[in-house]
Amino acid sequence: MAIIASITTAGLARGFNIMRHSSRPLASPIHFRGGGSTPSKNKSFSLASQRASEGATMARTDDDEKNNEIEEGARCCMPFHRSLAITGSLPPPQSFGGLSYLDTTSLSEKHSHRVIFVLGGPGAGKGTQSERIVDTYKCVHLSVGELLRSGAEKEGYEHADLVKECLVKGNIVPVEVSLGLLRIAMDEKAKEASADGKGYGSRIFLVDGFPRNFDNVNGWMKHMPSYTAVLGALVYNCPMEVLEKRILSRAETSGRSDDNLESARRRFNTFQRETEPVVKALERAEKLQRDEFGESQLKVVNIDGTGSVEDVWELTESAMDSFVRNDVLTANVNLLQKEKDFSVSDVRNARIDIENGIKAVVTYERKTGDGKIESCRTCWQHSPTGWMSTDTDIS
């Protein structure tokens, strides 16, 4: 389903002019002369050539439509200067001593949720890696499918009967209902840290298996940018032959009814047909932002999922460090801005090291008012109120 960024369909990029794709006409059919006589060899060859030409034209038309759909999806996610983008209220990328980062102050002030999409075909390792991310970075893992199943049984939930009926009949649950459950779950999890004072504030939400298609993207852009900021996506790529081996192995112990080759191939084909174009649209949106700002707020990380769990985790950990550093550097800059004469332009050679997901060390040099160069080192810890400094050393 193509996303059209207009007032009447999505209510997103108000006044934004999106090109509409048009289909190329197919070649005219061949008409043989001489009534019902058998066509000559040359005419048969012409017919075959014409049919081949028509097939090529249809293929080009399909490719054009797919490319236009991807372009429209990307521009829907990044409607510059007219409404909130998929990254919510985040400002353009900033720089601290040569390190690019996103200032997340507005997210904390507006209680907006930090989101990373987790995408990949069946058996690509999304679940395994998500578990390790949650354990290391104290993120929250949310599956829309699981939220729907629990919502159908949730006492007092106004759409419980609708969700239950859709699940029983195999119908698609309206995207606004799915996103409503997702938002409720985010709000509840965000309150946990402040309630007991033992959790972690400013947590990142891993939204697993979403968006699956452009209808999901369209719904997200219509309902979620005021409450969330999508930092990016982790996309686990794995060829079908590897996925088949993994699923057959997993089927021995998982007990899942869809852990069989027929279901896996069907799900993989659906991923290729519907979700891969969404990934391409997100990548295109990232490029649009780079063209606009020189850097992008959105970060789409493609991860090779064919290696061992540890190999894939190494790539995942590197990607997660790049997302976490936004909050750490924001906290570091906010701390320095409390000083009377601080200027970010006086900072150089900055470096950040994330340790075990919940600790960080920021080192940098800064020029003082009398022209001297100081070497600074600040340690950070993820706490119930976000990232807090635990130690600062200046020499």
Buried (B, 14 or more C-beta within 10 A) or exposed (E): EBBBBBEEEBEBBEEBEBEEBEEEEEBEEEEBEEEEEEBEEEBEEBBEEBEEEBEEBBEEBEEBBBBBBBBBBBBBBBBEEEBBBBBBBBEBBBBBBEBBBBBBBBBBEEEBBBBBBBBBBBBBBBBBBBEBBBEBBBBBBBBBBBBBBBBBEBEEBEBBEBBBEBBEEEEEBBBEBBBBBBBBBBEEBBEBBEEEEEBBBBBBBBBBBBBBBBBBBBBBBBBBBEBBBBBBBBBBBBEBEBBBEBBBEBBEEEEEEEBEEEBBBEBBEBBEEBBBBBBBBBBBBBBBBBEBEEBBBBBBBBBEBBBEEEEBBEBBBEBBBBBBBBBBBBBBBBBBEEEEEBEEEBBEEBEBEBEEBBBBBBBBBBBEEEEEEEEBBBBBBBBBEBBBBEEEEEE
